[in-house]
Amino acid sequence: MSQSATLKAEESYRYDYWFTPEAIYRISIISYFFAFVPFIAAYLLLGVTAYFLPSAIWIVLFFAAFALAYLVLMRMAGDKRRAMGSPPSKEILEGQEKVNKIPWEQIKAISLTRKRKLIISVGIHAYRGSIKPQDYESLKVFLSSKIGDKLQIREGMF
């Protein structure tokens, strides 16, 4: 793939956005079901331990269990991203069932805010993501060549 295909934004553990000359690909990383599995497991574990431990230890375990569940979730997302490759092949972009291809013609506007946040407006939907600071300039140039005045740059504090 070309260099422009390596431009990427992330929406936490849920989605990756890949910017290609043909379209923006929104790839599902972890489904909502799998996002809640670590938290449900932590909740069940805490329910069992609440009967056997004093409340002071239980409170500490409460925060530790949910922090661990969050770390497990982020690890799952990282493993999935590594398995896909960077950038993912054309077969992965076109072949997965949980890939939403957004053609450039359907985009109403894209906002880049504070060199970190990204909002893609398509129809009635607004997809949010974040970009790495080192990718900001190259993404800004690429997007202005693709959508022109539909690109909104907000570099202020808010």
N, C-alpha and C positions, 0 to 999 in steps of 0.2 A: 504494500500500500504506500501511497505517497505520504510526504511529511504532514500534509494537512489532515490526513486521516488519524494522526496521532493526537490531535487536540481532543481533550476530554474534560468533562465536568462530572461531579459526583453529587448524588443526593443521599448523603449519609450511607447507611447500609442497604438502602432499598434499590436505587437505580444508578446506572452510569449513562452518561450522554456522550456519544461519539460524533464528532463533527466531520463529515466527509464531503467531497465535492457534490455528491448526489443528494444527500439529505442529512438530517440529524437522526441518529439511532438512539432510542431510549430502551436500554436493556435492563430487565428485571434481574437483580442480583439475589435477593432473598425475599420470598413471599411473606405476606403478613402472618400466615400460619407458623412458619419457621421462625419468624421474628419473635413470636410470643412463647414458643416452646421453652427457651431457657428461663423466662420469667415465671411461667407456670410451674416449672420444676423447682425454682427457688421458693416460690410461694408454698408449694406442697412440703418441701423440705423444712421450711420455717414453721409450718403448722405442726409438724411432728415434733420438732425440737422444742417448741414452746411448752409442751407438757413436761419436759424433762430438765429444762435449764432454768436458772434464776432469771428474772426479768432484765437485770443489767447485762448479762451475757447475751440474752436474746436480742436486745436492741442493737448491740454491736454486730451480731450475726445477721440481723436484718439488713443493715447497710452493706455488709460484706457480701452477702448472698446476691443482692441485686447488682452490686458492682461486678461481681464475678459473672453474672448472667449477661451483663452488658459487654464485658470483655469477650465472652464466648461468642456473642452475636457479631462483634466486630471481627473476631478471628474467622468465623464462618464466611463473612463477606470478603475478607482478604484472601482466603483460600479460593473462593469462587472466582475472584478477579484474576488471581495468578493462573488458575486453570484455563481461563479464557484466553489469556495472553494479552500483551499490550503492544500494539493494537490488536484487537481480535481480527481473525481472518474474515474475508468476505463471506465464507460459508457460515460462520458463526453469526455475523450480522444479519444475513438474509435468511438463515435456516432455522433459528430458534423460534419457538412459538410465542415466547414472552418478549418479543422485540417489537417495539412500535417505531415504524419508519415515518418520520415527519419530513415530507418534501419541503424544500425551501419556499415554494409558492404558497403553502398553507400558513406560513408564519406571519402573524400580525406584527409582532415586535419582539425584540430581545433587549433586555436591560442588563448592563454590566454595572454593578454598584460597588464602589469602594475597592476596586481591583480584586474582589474576592467572590462576590455573589453574582448569580446569574438567574434571570427569570425569562423563560421562553413562553410567549403568549401565542397560543394556537386556538382559534375559535373561541370557545368559552372556557378553555382550560389554561391554566398558568402553571408551568412546571418550574420548580426551583432547584437550584443546585449550587455548588461552589466549585471554584477553580483554584489551582495552585497559583500563587503570585508570580512565579516565573513563566507561566503560560499566558498571562494577561495580555501582553503586547501582541504576541503572535495570534492569539484568538481574536483580539480586537481587529487586527488587520484582515484576518480571514473572514470574519463576520461582515465587516464593512464591504469587502469585495463581493459577498454573497447577497446581502440584503440591503445594502446602502443606507438610506435614511430611516429604515425601520430599526436600526441599531441605536439604542439610547445609552449614553454614557453618563453615569452619575459618580463623580469622584469626590464628592463632599463627605461630610461626616454622617449624614443621615440619608 
